[in-house]
Amino acid sequence: GFHYGVTQKKAGYHGAMDQGMISERGFNHMLDCVIAMKEVLGDKVSLALDCGPGWMLPDAIRFARAVEKYNLM
């Protein structure tokens, strides 16, 4: 998932703020980042993303569909 704001890391913090449904703002930010990178890189350089754990399946599928046209690795 994507979290905007300051995460309070205290003893026993288990990363819960870094997991869960992605916000619309977070989704759009990630998509805007991909678009900006592809505009700079063009088609001559391949781009791969490591989104890591924490994504909910519906968010991951939605994001994969949104970036499919950018031909990511």
Secondary structure, 3 states (H helix, E strand, C coil): CCCCCCCCCCCCCCCHHHCCCCCHHHHHHHHHHHHHHHHHHCCCCCCCCCCCCCCCHHHHHHHHHHHHHHCCC
